Every structure is written in structure tokens, then in C-alpha cells.
Amino acid sequence: SFKMQALGCGCVGQAVLSRGAHGGPMTVSVGFAMAVTIAVYVSGGVSGGHINPAVSLAMCVTGRLKWTKLPIYILAQLLGAFVGAAAVFGIYYNAFMQYSDGKLEVTGPNATAQIFATYPAPYLSLVNGFADQVMSTAVLLLAIFAIFDTKNNSVPKGLEPIAVGLLIIVLTCSLGMNSGCAMNPARDLGPRLFTAVAGWGMEVFTAGNNWWWVPIVAPLLGGVLGAMTYVIFIEIHHSDPQSAAENEAHAKYELTNM
């Protein structure tokens, strides 16, 4: 989570703090996706590459992860995201101070809180935003389960994180306008907590009609929905069981491997 947050929020920070001179929506979309890819490569061999509580919860619901491990995973993901946000603030500290004369603002033309956490577009209602996050995370988990399903048209060994990165690019390009396409409670809450204590204040929780809880609850619900959809409509219909040897060969790269 630290790697994803430091590189991903760094992309957003570079675009915002340069006022578009050194980045924009496309660099943020591609950069954040590649940050996720690198994070999965770094942690995949040890933890299975869980950098998202929605993924971890979906795996518990589908029997791929022990429930006792879920709190540990979520805590680690939150801490990693918090520290990653702090790293971005430290690296760009002078840019933050110059950007708005030392003021750390949540809303308005000089807002910088959106570098770290997601906030809704002015037109977006909580109901629409909730539906947005449920759908985007459901698609994310459905596709992730497909990518790591060796009985399906499996991705070549070792390239699964790249496929996940491409997936995130298409999701952010197609579903990112409403609220930034968080799809990850830790990616949103960890940095939001950092901004609350680093100078932006409690407005980070009240902005957007108390938006903060939506990118936490909706992705958890959407992740389970997407995972169960894949299991029910695709996974249980596989006809030829894969050999144990083939499963073992892919084990290191599967999200199911603990």
C-alpha cells in the first residue's frame, strides 16, 4: 500500500501542484495504475499482493483467505497508505507551501486535499456516488478473479500484475469522472486521515456532504458483489479440473496464495 500510495498520489500531486504543466487526467490514470502494478509485484510473493481491503474481504467471502487474517491485512493496508501519503507530502512540501501561500485547503480553486483522497464532483449525489463505487469495484474484483483464475484464459505467468494495471487504466478512464474511482477503502481512508492531522483539518470528512464514508463502504460491498458474480457465473462452471502441478506452478503469483 505504501508503494501504491507514494507513487499514485505522487502522480496526482505533480499534476495539481504544477497546475497541469506536469500532468493531467491521463498521467494520473496511467501512473496510478502502474503504481498498483509495481505494488503487486513487490508484495505478491509474500502476501499475495493484497493492497486493497475490498480484495481481501472478497477473498474471505469466497473462501480464499482466512477471516482471522482480514484485520491484519486491512491494518497493514491502512498504515501503508497513511505513510505513503506522508511521503508525498514530504517530497512536495515546498510545492504545497508555494501553491496556496502555505494554506492547505480542502475546497476551492487552490484545494490540494484531492491529491490524497477522493472527493465527489459538485453535481454528484451520495446515492449516485455510492452506486458509482459499488459498480466500479464490482467490475474490478470480477476482472481480478478472472485474471488470477488459471482455469480460465489465464494471463502468462508473472504478467498478472500488468493485467491488473491495464484493468485499472480502463476503469479510471471510463468510471473516474464522478469521484476519482477510489475502489479501495485503504487507499482513500489512510491518506484522508493523514490530511486531517497534517493541516487540512476535519473538513476532509465533512466536504462533499460528508462524502468520506462512501469510498469505504461502497467498495467493500461492490468487491464482494463482483467476486460472487464471477464465482457463480464463471468459476463453478469450469469443466476440466486443473492438475495440482499446474496450480503449484502458478501459486506464487495468485492472489489466492497465502
N, C-alpha and C positions, 0 to 999 in steps of 0.2 A: 504493500500500500504506500509506503514511503516513496519508493521509486516512481510509482504511477503518479502520485500527487505532486512530487517535486518537478517532474518533467511535464506533466499535464498542465498544472496550474502555472508553471513557468511559461508555457505557450500562451495561455490567456493573459498573463501579466505582461508579456512582451508586446502583445497586440494592443492592450488597453493603455499601458503606460506610455507607449510611443504614439498614441492616438492614431493607430492604423498604419504608421510608417513601417513598422517591422512585423506586420502580421495582420490577419483578419480571420473571418469565419473558416476559410478553408485550411489555413495553417493550424488553427485551433483544432479543427476536426481531425486532420491527419496527425497532428502532433500528439494529441491526447490518445488517439488510437494506438500509435506507435509506443507511447508510454506504457499502455496496458500490455502490449506485446512484450516489451522488454521486461516488465514486472513479472509476467508469467514465465518467461524464460529464466529469470533469476531465481524465482521461488518454486517453480514447478516440480523440481526433483525432490524437494524436501516436504512441501506441504500440499502439493497438487495444484499449486497456482491459484489458491483462493485469495482473491483480493477484493471480494465483494460479499457482504453478508447475505444478499439475495441469492447468490450462488450457493453459499454454504447451507442456508436454510432449505433451499430446493433439494439439495443433495441429502439432507437429513430426512426430508419428507419422502423421498424416493428410495430410501434405504442405502444410500451410497456413503453416508457419513454417520458416525455415532453421535447421538444427541448430546452426549457428555462433552464432546469436543466443540460443539457450537459456540458456547460462551467464550472459550479461549480464542477461537478463530475471530469472532466479532471484536473482542477486546484488542487483539493484535492489529486487526484491520483499522480500527478507530485510532489507535495510538500511532500507527504508521502514517495515516492520513494527516493527523494533527501535526506531527513532526515534519512531514513533507511540506505542509503549508507554512510552517515556521521557517523552513529553509528558503522557500521562495521569497518570503517577506524579508529575510536577512540579505539575500543576494540582491534584491531590488530595493533595498531600504532607501537609498538616496533618490532613486527614481520616484518612489512613493512620496517622499517629502517634497520633491520638486513639482510633482504632478498637480497637487492641490494645496500648495503652500503649507504643507505639514498637517493638513486636516485629513482625517481618514473618514470618508463619507460613505454611507450605505446607499443613498439615493441621490438623484440629481445629476447634472452634467459632469461632475467630477467624481462620481461614485467609483469606488475601487473594490467594494466588498464582493462584487460578482466575479472577481478574479479567483476567489477561493470557493465559493458555494454558489448554488443556483438560485435565481430569483425569477419570478414569473414576469412575462411581458405585461404591459399595462392593461391590455384587453382581456387577459386570461382570468377566468373564474377558478375558484378552488375545485369545483366539480370537474370542469374541463381539464384542469391541470392534473387532478388525481387520475382521471381516465387516461391522460397522456402518458403518465409514468407507469401505470399498470400495463398498458399496451406495449410500450417500448421495452420494458423489462421482460414481459412475457415473450416477445419476439427474440430478445437477447438470449434468454435461457433455452428456449426451444432450439435455437440455432446452435448454441454451445453444446447441448446434449447431442445434437446431430453430428457436430464436428468431432466429438470425442467418442462417438459410437463406432467401434471397429467393425460392427456387423453391417453398418450402412456403407455408403460410398466414402470410406474413411480417407482423411487427409494423410498424405505421406508422413511417415514417422519423423518427428522433430519439427514439422511445419505447422502444427496445430495452433501455436500462439499467433502466427502470422495470419491464419484464417480468422482467428478471433479479432485481430486488429482490423482486418478488412470488414468484418461484420460491424464493428463499432463505427467505422467510417460511414458505411451506408446508413446506419441508424441515426448518427448525428446529422448527416446531410438531409435525411428525409423527415426526422421527427425532432429536430433540435430547436426549432424556432420558438416554440411556446415557452420553454423554461430551461433550455440548455441540455436537456436529455441526460439527467444525472444517472439514473438506472442503478445507483449504488448508494445505499444509506451511509456507509462509512466515508465514501468519497465526499459526501455532502455535509454530514454532521461533524466529522472531525475538523475540517477547515472552518466550519461555521463557529465551532467552539473556540478555535484559535482566534478568529477575528473578534469574538466577543471579549476576550481577555487582552487582546493586543492593541486595542484602541478604538475599534469601531463601536463597541458598546452593545447593549441589549437590543438595539434597533435591528440587529441582524435576525432576531427571532420574531419581531413584530412586523417587519416590512412585508409587502405583498399580501396584506390581510392575514398575517400570521402563517405565512407560507411554509415555514421551516419543517413542519411535520409531514408534509406531503411527500417529499423525496426520501422519507424514511419508511413510512407505512406502505405507500403505493408500490415501490419496487419489491418489497418483501412479498406482497400479495401477488403482484404480476409475475415474479420469478417462480413461485410455486405453481401458478396457473400455466405458465409456459412449459415448465418441466413436466407437469402431469399430462398436458396435452400431447407432448412428444411421446411419453411412455405409453399412453393409452392408444394413440392413433398410429404410432410408428413402431416403437421398440418391441412391444409384445407380439407384433406380427412378423418378426423375423423368423424365417423358416429353418435355415441351416445354422445350427449352433456352432460357434467358433471354437476351435481347438484351444486347449489350455496353453499350449506353446505359443500360439499367436497372441493370446491375451497377455501372457507374460512379457512378450516382446514389446508390447505397447504400454505396459504398466507404468513405466516411468513418466510417460507423457500424458496419461489420462488424468482428468480431474477426479476420477473415482479412486485413484490410488492414494492411500493414506500412509 
